């Protein structure tokens, strides 16, 4: 009998990678991609555990789940930092900090 690829195994891996990259977008995109990847990984793991001899691609699922957990943690940390930053200096102060960083990087 030929082994089938686990459903969404590649998608889980891609979403895990995107969750790490998405933490740079104020953490929101990273959280969304991470949660979707973790939910899909849970379903794929349950399917694999029922009949492991029928499926391949479980390594992609495990790797994607680990990346999604890392991305979720990074995104949550960054989101908390952004909320703290806006609460302390406000939006105008944040814009001034960004402008000062741009001036110092260009000089």
PyMOL commands that set and color helices and strands:
alter all, ss='L'
color gray80, all
select helices_A, chain A and resi 9-24+28-50+52-54+58-106
alter helices_A, ss='H'
color red, helices_A
select strands_A, chain A and resi 4-5+55-56
alter strands_A, ss='S'
color yellow, strands_A
deselect
rebuild
show_as cartoon
